[in-house]
Amino acid sequence: MDISGDLSGIRASQLQELKKLADIKTERSELIHPEILKELIRLTQLWNREIAIYLSRAGILLAAAVGRHATVTLPPIKGRSIGKHLRCIHTHPNGNFKLSPLDHSALESLRLESMASVGALEGDFTGIQIAFRTEENDPYIVNLTPQNWHKFDYNDALADLSKIGSGSSTKIETSQKVKELAFLIALEDSEQETIEDLKELRELARTAGVDVVGQMVQLRRYGQARSYFGSGKLEELIHRLQETEANVLICDDELSPTQSRTLEMETGLKVLDRTGLILDIFAQRAQSREGKLQVELAQLKHLLPFLTGQGQALSRLGAGVGSRGPGETKLELDRRRMRDRINQLEKELKLVLQHRDVQRRQRTKSGMPIVALVGYTNTGKTTFMKMAMEQAGSRSDLPVGENKLFATLDPIVRSIKIDSSLEILLSDTVGFIRKLPTQLLRAFIATLEEVKQADVLIHVVDASHPQAVQHAETVREVLNQLECADKPMITLLNKVDQVTVEDDLDQLAEYLPYPIKISLIRRDSLKPVWKVLSSLLS
């Protein structure tokens, strides 16, 4: 049996112990022979490295490889062009037995029969997860615990899988969707900036339905263009990840394709940057056809650079655990399809813009002034709109506001009669956020056209937030990009009931135009807002 990979520092006698495992035959009904499993876990602890093996359908151990943190590479098996009847079983030294996105990618690219990951932590066996490849490329997942793994019948699983392929209703019992656990990383200029920015990233993760299990920060001057973190910090990160059950790494900056690939290969986790996280939230929350088109367009434009220049590394059949894709030919096809889809979406959005333009012209003919709500995400814009409708005697059909970022994604326009002499069209728009990527702004131009067409802007500010001034600056920067910063604007200093230092509120009021202190949760009267609005419209 051949052993490949990173063998530095491993004694020849210990490698011989791994080699001797080839003498043990795994029964057809077994996923792996118990003695082989026991030795793999022991050697994983001894070397603190990932160990991967190939097993044939007949239970013969054909090859093994050793690597560090998802960099283990399996060689092609002599005489076998595909892995149709091969299974790959490998260890995860951090104890997390869940298959990583890289493992799923290797299952497909190597066309293996199955891929299994074994959790090994300080010599203990924590569990096994198996993915069986299907014709639909949607693998079946089976979770096994240390208590029940020996009861699992591999042959029965294959038989059940073949029944599914033939149209039978029989299904393999699969685990429920695994909860995503995130570890956050960031480069920051100062410690105070780090604390506040990671609070927001943590809140973004929560909004996306992800639990945060840890975080790590490095000063920006020590960051690296290739790996984001410096080499020492990256090594520290890998050790920290081993102490958690994190299965996704989320970065507070927008990553380059090289940085994303490096982090993914070094950690073995799915890697998501700030833009990808925001887009994931948008994809969950978009309800209208327009919103869904905008989200898909932004996602494709964000993903396209990550399919560039990877073909050489991905075209090798024997890429093994840690391979990311199917090779250059498939990537070229993916790129072409992606560009075609982007062009199609842009055409569809152009039609949406034309339709919305017709609607705006009709509203303009009505003579009613247009007022747009703008502000940082989760400041209370939708709550204001609901109160405005209720206090004007209109029935509110708006959803109850959630205490989550980007609770409103699709634009909402409602007619509100303030008094006998003033009726307005009030528009609620998507919230702004720090580090909003340019392509994201461009993709949502149809939504933000409501801001560009408005006669007056109402800027809602969370006055109780410690970074209220910085959030207001972010809104101002986005409005500048939209060429709307010079529009008449009213500032609502919301959540004043939560402000502990009155001087801070006064300083904030001095900084912003037409400030009005209000608490929407206390349902304060909106009459001061309408008074200022009337004067601006007159």
Beta strands, then each sheet from edge to edge (+ up, - down):
strand 1: 2-5
strand 2: 50-56
strand 3: 61-67
strand 4: 86-92
strand 5: 114-121
strand 6: 124-132
strand 7: 140-144
strand 8: 181-188
strand 9: 211-219
strand 10: 248-251
strand 11: 270-272
strand 12: 370-375
strand 13: 412-419
strand 14: 422-428
strand 15: 456-462
strand 16: 489-494
strand 17: 515-517
sheet 1: 1+ 3+ 2- 4+ 5+ 6- 7+
sheet 2: 9+ 8+ 10+ 11+
sheet 3: 13+ 14- 12- 15- 16- 17-
end
